[in-house]
Amino acid sequence: MNPYFVIPVWFRIATTTAILVGFCSSPLFAAETDETFTEKITRHQYSDPQTGKITPYLLYHPVKKSDSQPTSLLIYLHGAGGSLKSYNYSREPYQKLRKELSRRGFYVVVPELGKLHFMNAAAKQALDGVTAQVLTAQKISQRRVHIMGTSMGGGSSLAYTLHRPDLIRSVCAVMPMTDFADWIRENPRYAKPVSAAYGGSPQQVPDAYHVSSAIQNVDTFQKIPVMLIHGLKDRTVLPRHSQKLAERLTEKQFQCELIILDDLAHSDEVMRSVQIQAADFFEKAMQ
């Protein structure tokens, strides 16, 4: 039996919460990015029924066309240190992507899961609730959910896909860590925040790291298209993370697109030239 789509427990709980607590929202702003495109962004929050924890999030609304046009949801996860006041997706190298996704009927949710969550257990639980609440409120099919993230958000988007493989239709990971344990061995200065997020080091809690490792769980992506975007000069997250995962996915003949930008390092600039390609990737995944 499919554990997620046949009246999934996680979805039932969060949906019930949305009904009981109410869909708390307020208009945030409408940002004009050019003469013909205005972004509608609203602020919301999800209240966890078990812990009472509040998770704020922003919701980008698509350009309204006909009621017959199906809508989709993209979950976007920002990089380490980001917040709802400063996050990668809001920046200029993502502008064309925002416009294209809006035009193509995508809602985009940007949750505030913490500045250094690295998709730990608490972040997964919060994102389960946020996602279910948005799907219910906006009447979006569970079969039209995608995920994208940058840097920490890129690694986290892969980790969340491992957590909900029957929910995520496709994943686009930008400059991702494909194994958090490997990454902190390469960059020891990040060992403390990652260990804090996971409740210990890879030696102390190996299972916590294993379940969030894309490299160690490649088979989970069998039916989930993956796009990996990386700068060749990246020294914060080495490009081998994306290259190695792409190699393993390709060996198994799973759907994977690897984009390596030769002259770019760890920067939002990696998105500038591939925004339309990313929008096409999400749309193609639903065909």
C-alpha positions, 0 to 999 in steps of 0.5 A: 500500500502506498503510505503517502497517497492513500489518505496519508497519515502525515497529510491527514494530520496537517490538513486537520490542523489547517481546518482547526487552526485556520489558514493564517495569512496576510498580504505581504507585498506585490513586487513589480519586476518588469512592466508586465509582471507583478509578483503576489506574495503573501505571508502565512504560518503553520502551527504544529498540533503536536508541538505547537511550534509555529513555522512562518512561510511565504507563498508566491501566487501564480498569474491567474488564468482560467480556472481550468488551468491546473496549478502546481506547487514548488517548495523552495528551500534557502541556503544557510543563514537565510530567512524570510527577509533574505533568501536566494529565490528572491534575488535577481538571478532567479527573477526569470524563474519566478516569472516563468513559474508564475506564468505556468501556474506554480505556487511557490512556498518558501518556509522558515525552517531555521537558519541551519536546519540541514533538513533534520527531523524537526525540519521534515516535520515542519515542512510536512505540515506547511506543504499539506496546509498549502495543498489544502488551502490552494486546492493543489493536487498532491501529484503536482509537488516539486522541490528546489533549494540552494546550497544548504537548501539544495542538500535539504531538497534532496534529503526531503525527497528521500523523506517523501518520495511518493509526494515529490514529483521532481527535485532541482538541487542547486550547489547541493551537499549530497552527503552531509557527513562527507561535506563536513569532513571536507569543511570541518568549520561546518561540523558544529552547526550540522552536528547540532542540527542532527543531534551529534556527529556522523560517528555518534548518530550515523543513522540520522545522516544516512537517511538524509544522504542522497548518495547512499539512497540513490534508488529512491530517485528511480521515478523522480527526475533530478536536476543538479546545478553547480559551479565548477569553481565552488569551494564551499560545496565541491562540484563533485557532490553533484557530479558523483550523484549524477554519475550514480543516477545515470548508471542506473538509467534514472532521469538526471540533468547535470549542469556544471557552470565552468567559471562560477563558484558558490554564488546565486549567479549559477542560476542566471543562465539556466532559469528557463531550463529549470522551469522547463524541467519542472513542467516536463516532469509532469508530462 
